[in-house]
Every structure is written in C-alpha cells, then in structure tokens.
C-alpha cells in the first residue's frame, strides 16, 4: 500500500494483561509526537466497512504510552467484543504488519496546562496510557513540585504497568504519589489503595488525605482521561470544591 498518511510498521510484541486489556508494541520509523497525544493504528479492511477511505484500511485512535524518544511505540488497548478492529489487534503476533498514522493528534499535553504547585493526573482504565507517556518525560518534574497519579479500575488485575509506576516512584520519591482505586472487588484499604469511585473519593477527602497534596484552588492543575462519565462527574466535583473554596475566602 502506498499512502503518505500511513507508515508501514511491524508488531514487536502483544502483551495481554487480562482477557480484555492488552498492550501492542509497534516498531516503526520515527513519528514526532508530544507526550499525551494519540495516533491511529490500522489494518487492512476485510469487509468494506473501513474508516480510512481510499487507503483500504480500518483504523482507530490509540494513545502513545511510551515517551516521544522511547521505542518501540506502545499502545494500551481494550478489546471491544465484536468490534471491527480491536479483536484483530489483540490477535496480532510479533512480526505481523500494521499501519501507524504519520500525524499524531490530541491536546492532552502539558503545553496546554499552566504551571502550578501540583499536577493531578486522574484516569480510569486505559486512560493511564497518555499519563505514563507524560510521566516519562522531563517536563512535569521541572514544572510541578508534586505530581499525583490517580487510577481507578474495576479490579486489581486491571491495575497494569505497575513496574513502570514503581520505577517512577523510585526516581521521584518526594515528588510523586500514585493512588489506586478499585470499584468491583473488596480492596485492602490502606496506604495508596482504596475502594470506591474517584468522584466520591475526592468529595470525602480521602484522595487528598492520602496524597497530602491540595486538590483545590490555584495551586493545582488537573488532567483527566478515561470514562466520559468519570470526567463529567469529577469536573463537577472539582468545580464545586473551587466554588466552596472561593466562598470561604470571601
């Protein structure tokens, strides 16, 4: 296939974290992107339902998990049952061909976020992917005194990439805090693991208490990624906290 929009790449590895979650590692020519951005992965269209027109491909956007200078590229994916692409991606083997878009996109990037005392990265499920890319660059550690990563999943087994998170904790022990929540199984609460959903854990103060970092006022910046319902609810909670804080200062 000859199409200037796409790079012909190869699968380096397909790592299955759970029955539904997998990371696809892709070897490709250099792609210029900013940590937090995404690019489309694509495979040949088999039934004419493709999304990439004359290219004869079916593609979907996935966030980079690796830092911009990291290789191979990693994309953290969830299998959508009977979906047109994700089950095929999950079945790929090392050496299999795949197509990667040349032009990444997206505004979940630090250049869009003002400086502050602290940076909060709040996510559900595969939404952790772009935050891991950001955390593996130098920019956040130079711009923010404290960085808090909050990840919520249904089950503990879905708390992936633990070795990367632990490595970041080792490199930045006084600057970084990672908090995990699970919603569908009993959590052995203590330290940085708790049960429940993110909006409630913010409202009742548990997350701030564990992190030891304020989540309200001008001292914090927040980035959200994941389930649209979570993003909407957390935005509402944070707006309420901000309003309450402003009212208390009057």
HUGI-V138162 format. One record per residue. N is the residue number from 0. OMEGA is omega in degrees with one decimal (999 if undefined). Layout:
# HUGI-V138162
n;omega
N;OMEGA
N;OMEGA
This chain:
# HUGI-V138162
n;omega
0;176.1
1;179.9
2;-174.2
3;-177.5
4;-170.3
5;170.1
6;173.2
7;-173.5
8;179.3
9;176.4
10;175.4
11;-179.1
12;170.0
13;-176.1
14;-180.0
15;178.4
16;176.8
17;178.0
18;-175.2
19;-175.1
20;178.2
21;173.6
22;177.5
23;179.7
24;-169.7
25;173.7
26;-178.4
27;172.2
28;-177.2
29;175.4
30;-179.2
31;178.2
32;174.8
33;-179.0
34;-176.2
35;-178.0
36;179.6
37;174.0
38;179.1
39;165.4
40;-176.8
41;174.3
42;177.6
43;178.8
44;-175.7
45;-173.7
46;177.0
47;-178.9
48;-172.6
49;-177.7
50;-172.6
51;170.6
52;-173.9
53;179.4
54;-179.9
55;-176.4
56;167.9
57;-173.2
58;176.9
59;179.5
60;175.9
61;-178.8
62;171.6
63;174.1
64;178.4
65;172.1
66;-178.2
67;179.8
68;-178.3
69;175.5
70;-3.6
71;174.2
72;175.5
73;176.5
74;-176.8
75;-168.4
76;172.1
77;179.0
78;175.3
79;-178.2
80;-180.0
81;175.3
82;-176.3
83;-175.5
84;-169.7
85;176.9
86;177.7
87;176.5
88;-178.2
89;-177.9
90;-178.0
91;-179.7
92;176.7
93;-179.5
94;179.6
95;178.6
96;177.1
97;-179.2
98;-179.7
99;179.5
100;-178.8
101;-172.5
102;174.6
103;-177.7
104;172.0
105;-176.9
106;174.5
107;-170.7
108;-174.4
109;178.7
110;176.2
111;-172.7
112;178.7
113;174.0
114;178.6
115;175.8
116;-177.1
117;176.3
118;177.6
119;177.4
120;-171.7
121;-172.7
122;169.3
123;172.4
124;-177.5
125;176.4
126;177.6
127;-174.2
128;-178.8
129;178.6
130;175.9
131;175.7
132;179.4
133;-176.1
134;179.7
135;171.3
136;-178.3
137;-169.6
138;-174.9
139;-176.8
140;176.7
141;-170.9
142;-173.9
143;-179.5
144;179.2
145;177.4
146;-179.0
147;175.4
148;179.0
149;-179.7
150;177.5
151;175.7
152;177.5
153;-174.5
154;179.7
155;-179.3
156;179.7
157;174.7
158;-172.3
159;175.5
160;-177.3
161;-178.3
162;177.9
163;-179.4
164;178.6
165;177.5
166;177.8
167;177.6
168;179.6
169;-178.5
170;-174.8
171;-172.2
172;-177.5
173;-173.4
174;-169.9
175;176.3
176;177.7
177;-178.1
178;-178.8
179;173.9
180;172.4
181;-172.5
182;-171.4
183;171.5
184;-177.9
185;178.6
186;173.0
187;-172.1
188;-179.5
189;-177.7
190;-173.7
191;174.5
192;-179.8
193;176.4
194;176.9
195;-176.7
196;-175.0
197;-177.1
198;-179.9
199;-179.2
200;172.6
201;-177.0
202;-176.4
203;173.3
204;-175.6
205;-176.0
206;178.2
207;-178.7
208;-179.8
209;-177.9
210;-175.2
211;-177.3
212;179.2
213;-179.7
214;-177.8
215;-179.4
216;-176.5
217;-175.5
218;-175.6
219;168.7
220;-174.5
221;171.7
222;-176.4
223;177.5
224;177.4
225;-176.5
226;-178.8
227;177.4
228;177.0
229;-178.1
230;179.9
231;-178.2
232;-178.3
233;176.5
234;177.8
235;179.2
236;-178.6
237;176.4
238;178.2
239;178.0
240;179.9
241;179.2
242;-179.5
243;179.4
244;179.8
245;-179.7
246;-179.2
247;-178.7
248;-176.2
249;999
